[in-house]
Amino acid sequence: MPVSAHSAETLALQALTWLVGNEDLLPVFLGASGASEADLRASAGEPEFLGSVLDFLMMDDAWVIGFCDAQGIAYEAPMQARMVLPGGAQVNWT
C-alpha cells in the first residue's frame, strides 16, 4: 500500500520527536542541519524540513533501527515515507 503524504509527515514528526528526546543525537542533527532548537519548532510543520529529518535519520543504520524499534515500525518505513516527501523521489539516471 502506498504511503500517503499525511502518514509520511506523521512518521517524520515521530522521527523528529525521537531525535529531540535523544540527548546524544540531537546535537549531531543540529550541527549537521545548521538548525537551532527554535528552527525545529518553527519548521516542524514543513514537509521539506521533515524530509531533511528523515534524510538525517537514514544516514546511519543504527539510528534507523533505534527509531523503528522505539516506534514498533518496519525498518523500511522511514525510507518509504521519505520518498513521499518533497525531494525524496528516487532518481533514475538511465
Secondary structure, 3 states (H helix, E strand, C coil): CCCCHHHHHHHHHHHHHHHHCCCCCHHHHHHHHCCCHHHHHHHCCCHHHHHHHHHHHCCCHHHHHHHHHHHCCCCCHHHHHHHHCCCCCCCCCC
